[in-house]
Amino acid sequence: GPWGRCMGDECGPGGIQTRAVWCAHVEGWTTLPTNCKQPERPDNQQTCFRVCDWHKELYDWQIGNWNQCRPVLSRSHEKPLECLRGEEGIQTRDITCIQKSNGVPAEDVICEYFEPKPRQEQACLIPCRQDCIVAEFAPWSECSKTCGNGLQHRTRHVVAPPQFGGSACPNLTEFQICQSSPCTAEESLYSLNVGPWSACSVPHSRQIRQARKRGKSKDKEKDREKAVRDPEARELIKKKRNRNRQNRQENKYWDIQIGYQTRQVTCTHRNGKTAALSFCEQDKLPITFQSCVITKECQVSEWSEWTPCSKTCFDMTTPKGNRTRSRTIKQLPIGSESECPQLEETEQCVSQGDGVAPCITYGWRTTEWTECRVDPLLSQQDKRRGNQTALCGGGVQTREVYCVQANENLLSYLNTLKEKEASRPVDRRLCTGPLPSTSQLCHIPCPIECETSAWSAWGPCTYESCDDPQAKKGFKLRKRRITNEPTGGTGNCPHLLEAIPCEEPSCYDWRIVGLEECVPDNEKPCGPGTQVPVVVCVNSDGEEVDRQLCRDAIYPIPVVCEAPCPKDCVLSTWSAWSSCSHTCSGKTTEGKQMRARSILAYAGEGGIQCPNSSALQETRSCNEHSCTVYHWQTGPWGQCIEDTSVSAFNSSASWNGEATCSVGMQTRKVICVRVNVGQVGPKKCPESLRPETVRPCLLPCRKDCIVTPFSDWTLCPSSCQEGGVPVKKQSRHRVIIQLPANGGRECPDSLFEEKECEASPVCYSYRWKTHKWRRCQLVPWYVRQDSPGAHETCGPGLQARAITCRRQDGGQADISECLKYSGPLPSLTQTCQIPCQDDCQFTNWSKFSSCNGDCGGVRTRKRTLVGKSKKKDKCKNSQLYPLIENQFCPCDKYSAQPVGNWSDCILPEGKLEVLLGMKVQGDVKECGQGYRYQAMACYDQNNRLVETSRCNSHG
């Protein structure tokens, strides 16, 4: 059978669970255990992990990522020729129950106790394979050589990359040999040699000064012209200068210097001698100089002092603290591949010395156990105990666990907390020891009913009190005793004594305790005779007393008997008298009792014959007294009321082992009752046997409610909050240590308080701000003056720009903030071109036109030719120099569409029914309302399958 629930006194791995094991026929019906092989019998008991409510804090499901979608074996083995919407598949994931603290796997049943196991499989869709799509090849390039064999190439680009296992892209470049006119013999004697670039050099300071002077004089002339033309521009120029000056200050981290580098280009004869460059005929000679950035390595400051240790106290058990030191960047690397070294260093530390205080330690404290309760373990009350005010049997009791400062006495010199203050609850995470149990099994004893013996026989007629005989009034008494004492004491038992008024009472009487042997008459050996009774004198309670006290009582006379002769009929002795048929005698009722004997041996010849069957039985009257029976009836004891007369009683005394604070008195009502009639006067019952109406009792001590002081307020968020996070609340709580009892002071209404935190500052976000590119810086004039075409100030160069760190609101920020939060640095330099006279010159590209929002739309940008370029034919070649650029608008319209058939009806797992506070292995639900599922796939506006994540939550 299934394993039952895990049982045990303590939470954790020490539980036991059992199951039924029986022998069954292969067809299912139960048979004798001997029909099964005993060695193969499965265990019917095993150890298990008993789950308690507080385990929810320790265990949880660890959910892995979904694995790759794998195809489901299709019912038809033939695959369709063309994939249209993808292939149905299934994907799985790993789900494990783990301990939160260390990630160690645990039994699934622990996590299943609190939350059903998440599903491990789901339907998915494997999209159709999409092969790589490439464009057509562009036209072949020009031949690399003007004579002889050269190379030419053509390229194509990827339109759509391969997806979902599609075929890879083919080569995107093709080469072929090309041949122009054959080279003459002389021309092939010379070859062009290009040397390596030199290191980047800084221009000479004299030339820089001269250039700066020239630049300044030009600027002054321009400023004068502007001032003449537009006096209002002065303010703008001043602002710009201030901004540039500020940028230069912020650029202290990267002092960008643009230098130059050169290389040798020579023409060499086949014999190795250098010849004039004119011998190496080439349309365009390689450049021999270019602008470059002077490489600078990262520079950092010296390390700062170590910060104080984060752990300011001393002990050997808890982990060590940390201390850090930092350094700042003086110069960021420029043109260098090596990055800046680490700017912060952390190491472990321990605070030691005479002035170092011992660390505060924390420990668990528990409240009192609550009263034992059965109802949490029962789904409903037991109907058979419906008349009981409370349930009984096995129950559960709980308590609260909280964390407090443990060594407050040791730390008393550090603070002047009161003794009570030290027990204030603190954050539970400060306690590292094992958590005490918060629940335990208990037992409420079930109520025991009072059980009594049968009534004794009615006693003799005696005076109510033999010490004070009054007239001729007396009572016959009968008694019964308690055989099983009930819950709550004997006060819940029925009366134990009944009395009947009688005449001619006596306090003492003879009691026959036996008979002597039968002595035949006339000294015969056998036949009729007499037996002398053996008697003792007893009082009204049946106790044996001095024989002299019975002198007034009638002495019992000898009893007639029969001494058997050898051949006479042999009879057994009489049996004991049966119980009386009625308890009393009246007009219509008369008590009778009977006794019998049997024949042991029949008579021989000449012997006395056996009597007939009627002589073997005897009947006599009994309980001949009237049916007027009286008894004392007691009511329940009243409330215990303090008795001020008992002042000497010590308040710390204990009564029957229980602590008590004072002694009180209890009273109850006692009345005389006639059976089957009701209350009568008290004189009808024997006064001497009247039960007590007053008794002393103990008053239990008053117990006031005791609560801990409030804990400290929980911390508000100290750091800034991302975005518009709602204002958080802080709270504090206190714990009830002792519940009130016996009229003690009640507990306060409020155990939990909360208030709103002050709004946290919103986190700044940082961004790099890039400033305008500076002018294009060419190789210095004295370097390029000897090169062909050097009469123009034009050609390739480098330009730099300033970069500053800004907050999103535009405010200035330190560069370190952007280095932390704003990603990689934007480029500080870029290549630039000062156009020469023969170059085509254009305006800058315009901004792209706006998209209308429809998928498949196109946006454009334009530029125009300027100056003399408008008249040059080569500049009008739109293939080489396009004036319009088109670009598809971004399209992000996706839709989810159902794929495949609906699944079978699947019932929701639902909440686990909880019985007796534990998980029960019940029948699996096989009917009811469920759900069908269908896979969804994601498509773009061209009905092409894309990743499911691009669709919304319904995808």
N, C-alpha and C positions, 0 to 999 in steps of 0.2 A: 504494500500500500504506500501512499505518499508519506513523506516524513512529516511528523507533527511539528508544532511550534517549539521553538527552543526554550527550555525551562532552566531555571537556576536562581540561586540567591543573589548573585552578583552580576553586574553588567560585564560584557566582554567575552573572551574566548572560553570561559570555563563552563558553558552550558551543556545540557544533554538534550537530545531529541530522539524520539522513538518512532517506530512504525510497526504496523501489523505485518507479519510474514506467515503465509499459509501455503499449503500444498494444493495445487489445482490441476485438473485434467487439461489436456491440450484443447479440449472443446470448451473449457471455461468453468465447469462446475467444480466445487470444492470437494476434496477427498481427504482421506486420512493422512496425517503427516508421515506415517511409515511408508507410504507409497513413493515418497520423494527421497533422493539420496541425501542423507544427513550432512556429509562433508560439503555439499554444494549449497547448503542453506545460507541465504544472505544474512548479514548482521541486522538485528532489529533495534540496535542502539548505536549512536555515534556522538562524538563531541561536536559542539557547534558554537557559534558566536551569538551570544544573547544581546540583541540590539535594544538600547534604551534611547529615550527621546534626546538626551544630550549628545548622542553620537552624531546627530545631524550637523553639529558644528565641526566634527572631525573628519567626516567622509563625504565624498561627492563623486559624481560621474565625471570622468575625463573623456571628452569627446574628440576623436581624431578627425582629420580632414577627409573628405570624400576621396576615394581612390579613383583611378582612371575608369572611364565608362567602358565596360566590356560587352561585346555583343552577346545576346541571348541566342542559344541554339534554336534556329527557326524551325517551325514545324515542317515546312517544305524545304527540302535540301537544295532546291534550285534557287539560285540568287537571281533577282531581276537583272535584265541586261543593262538597264539605265537606272542610276540612283537619282531619285527625284527629291525626296524629303529627308533622307537620312535613314539610319538603321536603328531599330529599338535595341536598347542595352540596359545593363544594370550596373550600379556602382555600390560599393560597400565602404564602411568605415569602421575603425576600431573604437570600441567603447569599453572602458575599464573602470571599475570602482577602485578609488585610491584614497589613501590617507592624505588630507590636504597638507599636513606639515612637511612630509618628506617624499610624497609621491609614490610610496610603496603600494603595490596592488593589494587589494583585499577581496573578500568574497562578494560576489554580486548581490547576495541576499541582504547584505547590510544596506547598500544604497537603495535596493528595491523596496526596503521597508518604508522609506520616506518618499521616493519618487520612482515611477515606472521607468524601466530601462528604455532610453531613446532608441528609435528604430535604427537598425544597422544596414538596411538596404533601401534603395529607392530606384525608381525607373529613371532612365536618362535617354538621350538621343545622341547617336554618333553621327555627326554631320557627314554629308557626302565628301569624298575626296575632291580637293580642288587643286588641279595642276597649275604649275607656274605659267603665266601668260606674259609674253614679251612683245614689244613693238617691232615694227619692220626696221631693217638696218637703215642707217643714215647713208648718204652718198659717200663714196671713197674719199679719203683725204688726198691732198697733193702728194706727189712722190717726194721722198725725203732727200733725193739727190737730183741735181739738174742734168747730170750725165751719168751714164753707166747704170748699174743695177742699184735700185733703192728699195725702200719699203713704203707701202701705204696701208692705212687701216680704216676701218669703219666700226661704228658702235651702234648698239641698240639698248633700250632701257626696259626695266621690269614694270609692267602695267599692273599685274596682280601677283603677289608672292604666293608660293605654295602653302596650302593649309590642310590640316587633318589628314596627313599622310600622302598628299599629292606628290606628283613627280617634281624633282628639283629643276631649277632654272638652267637652261643651256648657256654656253659661253656668250658673253655680251660683247666681246671684241673679236674681230677677225683681221688677220694680216695677210698681205700678198706682196709678191715681188713685182716691182714696176721698173720699167726701162724707158729712159728718155733717149735723146740723141747720144750716140757713143762718145765717150770722152777722148780727147786727143792725147797723144802719148806724153806731151810735156806737162799737161795739167795733172796727170796722175802722179807726178814726181813729188808733189808737195802735199803735206797734210797739216791740219790745224790742231794744235795742242792747247788744252785749257787746264791751267793749274788750280790748286785748291784755294779757297777763300782764306784770307789772313784773319788774324784775331781782330775783334771790334776795337777800333781806336777812337779816342776822344779828339775832336778838332782842336787845333792850336788856339790858345787863348787870345792871341793877337788878332787872328782872323775873326774870332767870335766877337771881340770888341768892335772891330771895324764893321762887321755885319750888324751888330746891335746899334752902332752909331747911325749907320745908314738907315736902319729900320726906324730908329727914333726920329731922325730928321724927317723921314717920310710921314710918320705918324703925326708929327707936329704940323706939318704942312696940311695934312688931311684934317686935323682938328681945327686949324685956323679956317680952312675952307668951310667946314661944317658950322663953325661958330658964326661965320659971315652969313652962311645960307640959312641956318636954323638955330637961333639962340636957345630955343627950348631944349635942344639936344644935349646941352651941357650937363643937365641933371642926370640924364640917362647914362652919359659917359662916366660920370663920377660913380654912379651905382655899380656900373659894370666893373670899373677898376677895383672898387671895394670888394666885390664878389670874387674877382680873380685873386686879389690879395688873400682873401679868406681861404680860397681853394688851395693856394700855395701853402698856407699854414697847415691845412688839414692833410696835405700831401707829404707831410714829413715822413710817413711810413714808407713811401716809395718815391725816391728821388730818381725820376726817369731821365736818363741821359741818352740822347740819340747820337750815335757816332757813325763811323763808316768802316767798310772793309773792302779790300781790293784783291784781285787775282791777275795772274799773268796769262795772256793769250798770245801765242807765238806761232809763226809759220815755219815748218821744219822741212828741209829737203830730205830726200830718201837717204842721202849719205850722212844725215845727222846734223848738218849745219843749219843754223837759223837763217832764214831769208826774210825779206820784206813781206808784210802782211798782204800786199797787193798780189803776191804770187798765189796765195790761197784764195781763189775766187769763191766768194760766198755772198749770197744776197744780203745777209744780215750777220754781222760778227757778234759773238757773245759779248755781254757787257762785262767790263773789267772792274766796276765798282758798284757798291750798293749801300744804302743806309742800313744801320743795325742798331740794336739796343745794347747798351753796356750792361753786361751781366753783373748782378749784385746778389750775394748770398744773404740769407735771413740772419738778422742780428737780434739778439734778445738781451734783456737786462740781467743783472745778477739775481740769484734767488733771494726772495724775501725771507724774513725770519719765520721760523715754524710758528704756526698758530698754537694757542694753548690746547692741551689734550682734551678731546671731547668727553672723556670720562674723568671727572674731577675727584672721584673717591677711590678707595682702595679695597679690593678683595681679590681672592684668587679663583673664584668660581665662575663669575660672569665673564663674557668676552672682553678683550682689551678695547681701548678707545682708539680714535684716529686723530692724527694731526696733519695739517697740510701746509705747503709753502707754494708760492707762485712766482712767476716772472712775466714780464711784458715784452711785447714785440717792439723793437726800436726801428727795424728796417725789414719790410716784407721782401721776399725773394723776387727778383725781376730777371726774367730770361734764364732762370736756373731750374733744373729739374728737381733738386732736393727741396723738401718742404721744411717748414719751421719745426724745431724740436718741441717736445711736450712742454706745455706752459704751466702745468700743475702737477704736484707730486704729493702722494699720500703715503703715510706709514703708520703702523700700529704703535701705540704708546701705552704706558701705565704710569699713573700718578703715584709717587712714593715720597716718603719723608715724614717728619714729625707732625707737620701741620696738616697732613692729608687725612681727612675724616674717612671712617669706614663707610662702605656703600650701604644705602638703604636696601633692605631685603623685603620681599613681599611673600605673603603666604595666603592660602585659602582659609576662609572662615565659613561656617555653616550656621543656618538658623535652626531652631527646634524642628523636629519632625512634626508634620501636621497630624491630625487625628487619622487613625486607620479608617480607610473608606473602601467599601466593597464595590460601590456602583461604577467606578471607572473600569472595573474589570468585567462588568456584566452588561450585556446589551439590553436586558430588561430585568425587572425584579422577579424573584421566584414567586409564582402564584401561591404555592403552598404556604408561604410565609406572609401572605397578604395582610394578616391581622397584626403582624409585628410592626412596631414603629420604626425599626431599623433593620438593615440587612446584617447578616453575620457570615462568618467563615473567612476564607482567604481574601485578603485585601491588599491595598498598596497605600503607602504613605510617602509624602514628598517633602523636600526641604529646598531652600534656596542656597546657592553657593555664591560667595562674593570674595573679592580680593582686597586685602588690607595690608598696610605697612606692618611688617612682622617684628622688626627690631627697634620699636619706638623707645624702649627703655634705654637701649644702648645709645640712641641718638638724642636723648633728652636734653643733653647740654647744647645741642644745636638749635633747638627750638623749645618754646615754652608751651607746648600743647598740653591740654588737660588729658588725663588718662582716657577719658571717653573719646576725645577728639581723635585719638590714634586709631580708633576702630572705624573711622569713616571709610566707605568703600572707595577704591581707586579703579583705574582702568584694568579690565580683566587681563589684558595682554601683558601686564607687568608680572603676573604670577606665571612661573614656568613649570612648577611641579605638577604631578598628576592631579587631575580634577577629581575631588571627592564625589561619591555617587550622590545623585539628587533624588533617587527613589529606591525604595526597598519593599520587600514583601512583608506583610504583617498578618495578624490573625485576630478577628473579633470573635470571642467565644459566643457560641449560640445559646439562647436562653434555655435553661433546664426547667422542665415542669416539675412541680412538687409531686412526689409519689409517697403513698402511705401504705402501711400494712392493713390487713383485714382487722375488723373490730374484734377485741377479745370477748370472752363470755361475760355476761353481767356478773358483777361481784356480789357479795352478801350485802344485806341491808345494814348500813353502818350510820353512826352519827356523823353529822357534818364535821364535827370536831370532837374527838374523844376526850380532849382536855376540858371541854365545856359541853357536856351532854345536856341538851334542852328537851324537856318533855319527851314525847315519843316520836318526834319527827326525825326521819333519816333518809338516806339516798342509796340507791344501787348505782354503781358506776361501771361503765365499760370504757376501755381505752384503745387507742391505736397509736403507732409510732411512725415517725418519718423514715422512710427507707432510702429516699434520694433527695438530698437538700437542694432547693431550687436556687436559681440566680436571684440575687438580691436578699437572701436570707429567708428564715422560716416564716417571716411575716406574710408571705404569699401562700402559705399552706392553709388547708381547711382546718376546722376545729379538731382537736385530738381527744376530747373527753366529752362524754354524754352522761346525763344523770336522770334517774327516775325516782320520784318521791316514794317512800315506803314506810310501813308501820313497824313498830317494835324493832328498832335498830339495836345492834350490839357492836361493841368495839372489838371483841375477841371471840373466836370460834375455833372448834376443833376441825382439823383437816385430816382426812384419811390419806396416808401416804403409801399404804400397802396392806395386804392381808397375810396373816399367818397361815400355816398349813391347815388343810381340812382335817378335822378330828371327828371320826365316826362316833355316833351316839352309842351308849351302852358298851363301850369298849370293844365294839366289834371291829374286825379287820377292815371291813369296807361297808359301803352303804351311806345312808343319809347322815349328815353331821353338821358341824358349825365351824366358821372361821372367825377368829378374833381380829378386829381391825387394828392396824398400827397407826396412831394419830399423833399429831403435833399441834400445839397452840399457836395460832397466827393472829396478827392484827388486821385492820381493815385494808392495809396495803399488801397483805399476803406475806408479811415478813414473820419469821418464826420468833416467838417470844416465850417468856417463862410460863410453864404449865399452870402456875398458880393463878394467872390472870384469867384462865378459862373456867374457873370454879363455878361460875354462874351459868355456863353454857351446857347444853344437853350433850352428854357423852354418847358417841355412836354405839349402837347395839351390835352383837355378833351377827354374822351373815350366814344364812342357811347355805349348805354346800353338799356335794355328793362325792364321796371317796369311791372311786371306781373299783368294782370287784373284777377278778381276772377274766371272766367270760362275759362281762357286761358290754353293752354298746359304748364305744369311746367317742366322746365329742370334743371339739376344740374349745378353747376358752372364748368367751364373748369378745366380739370386736369392740372398738371404742364407739361411743355414741356418735351418731352423725350430727352435722350442724343443724340447729333448730330451723324449722321451716318458716317461722315468722319471728320477727324481733320482739314482738309484743302480742298480747292477747286482748281481743275486744269482743264486740257483739258478734261479729261475723268471722273473726279470725281466731285461730287457736294454734299455738306453737306445738309441734310434734317433733320427736327425734327417735331414731331407730338404731338397734344394734342386732347383730346376727352371729350365729356359730354354725359349724359344719360337722358332718359325721366323718370321724377319722378311721373307725373300724366297727364293722357290724358285730352284733352279739353272737356268742357261741351257744352251745346247748345248755339250757338251764340258766342262762344269764338274762339280765334285764334288757328288753328289746329297745331298739332306737325309737325316739319319739317321732311323731309324724312331722311333716314339713312345716306346719304352722308353728310348732313348738321350737323351731330353729330360729325364729325371729321374735324380738320384743319391741314394743313401742311404749313411749311414755310422753307425758305432757312436759312442755318446757316454755320458758319465757312467759310464765303465767301472769306477769305484771301487766298493768294497763299500758296502752300505747301513748301515754303522755310522757314524752321525752323532752328534756331541756338541755341546752348547752350555752356556754358563753361564746359570743361572736365578736371578733375584733375588727376594727377599721384600719386603714393604712396609717402609718406613722406620719405625723405632720412635719412641717418645715422645722429645721434646726434653728432655734432662737437663742441668741447669746444670753447666758445666765450671768448677770453681773455679780451675783453672790459668790461665785467661785473666782475670787480675785487672786488667790494664791497660785493659780495655775501658771506655770512658766510658759511664756509665749513661744519659746523654742523647743517645747517638748514634742514628743512624738507619741501617737496613739496607734497601737497595732501596726507600728512600723511606718506610719504616714506622718509627715510634718503637719503640725496644726498650730494655729495661733491662739485659739481660745476654745473653752468648753461651753456647750449650750444644752438646752433641754428640748425634748420632743414629747408630744402627747398624742394619744389616739383615743378613739371612742370605743367603749366596751359595753355591750348590751346583752341581756338575757333573752334567748330566743327559744320558743317552743317549736319543735319540728313540725313542719307542714302548716303552721299557724302564723308565726311571726313574733314580733317583740312582745315580751311580757314584763312584769315587774321583776326587779333584780332579786327579790327574796325567793323566787322560784328556783334559782340556780344556787349551787353551794358557794357561799361567800368566800370560804377559805381557798377555793380553787380559782377565784377570779383572776384573770391575767392582769399584769401591770398596765397602768394607763400613762405612766410618765417614765422616761429613761434619759440618762445623760447622752450627749452626742458631741462629736468634734466639729468645729467650724474650720474649714480649710482656709489657708492664708489667702488674702487678696493678692492677685497678680496684676500689676499694671502693665500696660503695653510698653515695650521698650523698642525704640527705633534707633538706628545709627544716625549720626549727624549726616547732613547732605554731603555728597561727594563734591569735588571741585567741578566747576563748569567744564564741559567738554570744550576742546579748543575750536576756535573759528579758523577758517582757512587763512593761513598767514601769508601765503603767496598770492599773487594776482590771479584773476580768473580769466580763462579764455572766453572771449565773446560775451554774450549776455546771459551768464549763468544766474539762475534765480538766487536770491539771498538765502543763505543757509541758516539753520537754527542751532543754538547750543543748548545743552540740557544738563541736568544734574538729577541724581536720584538718591534715595535712602532705602534701607532694608529693615523690615520688621524682624527683630531678633526674638522677641517674646510676645505672644498673643495675650490679650487680657483674659482673666478668669476670675470667677467668684466676686463680681462687682468691681473689679479693678478699673483703672482709667483706660478709656477707649483709645484706639490708635488714631493718629491724625488722618484726615481725609486725603491729604496730598502726599504722595510718595515720589512724584515725578514732576519736575518743573522744566519749562523750556522758555527761551526768549530768542528773538531774532538777532543774528550777528550784524554788526555794522557792515555795510556794503564794501566788499573787497575792491581794491583798485583794479581796473581792467588792464590786462597784460598789454604792454606795448608790443607791437610787431615791427620788425625792422626791415629795411630794404636798402639796396645799393642805389645811390643816385649817380648817374653818369652825366658829366658836364660836356660841353661842346668840345669837339676835336680841335686841337691847336692847328696852327698852319702846317702844311706839308713841309717837312725838313729834308732837303736834298743833301747829297754828298757835297762837302765844301768845294768852293770854286777852284782853289789851288790844286785839288786832286783831279777834277774832271776837265780842267782847262785844256789839257793836251789831247783829249779824246775827240774823235770826229763828231761834229755837230755840237760842240761845246759852246758855241757862241750864243745858244739859247739857254735861259734859265728854265728848264723843263725836264721832264722825265720822272722815273719812279723815286719815291722817297718813303719816309715813315712819319707818322704823326701820333702824338700822344694826347691823353686827356686826363682830366682829374676825376677821381671817384671819391665820393663821400658817403658816410653812413647816416641814414635818416630814419626817424620813427615814421610810422604810417601817417601820423598827423602832421608830418613835415618838420617837426622839431629835430635839432641836431642830436646825434648820438655818438658814443665812442665807437671806434672802428671794431673793437673786440666784440661788441654786440652783433654786428653784421657777420663777423667771422663765425660766430656761434650759430646764428639763427637764419642767415639769409643765403645760404648755399655758396657756390663757388664765386670767385671774383669775376666781374665782367672784364673783358680784355682791356688792357691799358694802352696798347699800341695797335696800329693797323697800317697796312701798306696804303700808299696814296699815289696819285699821279698828277703832276702838273702838266697840263697838255702842251705839246709843242705845236708849232704852226701847221705841220702836216697831219696832226692827229684830228680825228673827228671829235667835235665837242657837242655835248648835249646838256639840256637842262636836267635837273634831278627828276627821278621818277615821281609822278603824282601819287597820292594815296589811292588804294584800291576803291573802286566804286562799291556801294553797299549792296548786300544780298537782299533779295525780296522774300527770303524765308522758304521758298519752294525748293524741294530736293532737285538736283540736276541743274540748278541755275549757274550762271557764269558771272564772275566779276572781273573788271579790267583796270589797268593803270596805263598811263601814257607819259611820253617825254618828247621833246622836239629838238631839232638841230639848231645850233646858234652860230652866229658869226659867219666866217668864210666857209664853214662846214656845209652850209646850205647849198653851196655851189659845187661842192666836190662830188664827183660821180660815185666814188667808192663809199662815201658816207650815206648815199641814198640807197645802198644795197640793203633791203630790209631783211635778207637772210642773215647777213653778218651783223647788221646794226638795227635790230627791230625797234620800232617806235611805240608798239602796243604789245602788252603782255596780257594773256587771258589765264584765268584760274577758276577751277570748279569751286563753287561755294561749299563750305562744310555741310554735310548732311547727317543728321542724327535722328532720323525717324525710323523707329523699329516697332515691330508688332509681334505679339505672341500668338501662335496658332496651335490648336490641338493636333496631336499626332497619335495614330494607332487607336486601338480599341479601348473601351472602358474596362477597368479591372473588375474582379469579383467584388461582391459586397463585403467590406471590411468593417468589423465592429470596432468602435473606439475602445482603447484600453481602459479608460475610466479610472475612477479612484478606487483604491483597494479598500475592501470592506475591512473594518477593524473590529475584532471581537475580543473581549477580555484584554484590551489594550495591546494585543499582539497580532501579527499577521497570520491569517488562517489559510491553509491550503484548501480552497473550496472548489466547487465545480466550475469549469471554464464556461463562460457565457457563450452560447451558440446561437442566440436569436436576438431579435430586437432591431433598433434603428442603427444603421451603419452608413458608410460612405463608399462611393466608387471613385477611383482615381484615374486620371488620364494624363499622359505626358504632354508637355507643352514645349514647342521649339520657337526660337527667336529668328525673325526674318527682317531684312532691310527693305527699303522702298522698291528695290529691284527684285524682290522676292528671293534674294539670296540668303542662304543660311548663315547666321553669324553666332558668336558666343552668346550663350543664354544670359550671361550677366548684363548684356547691353539692354535687355528688355527691363520693364519695371518689375515690381514684386510679383505680378501675376505670371511672369515668364517662367 
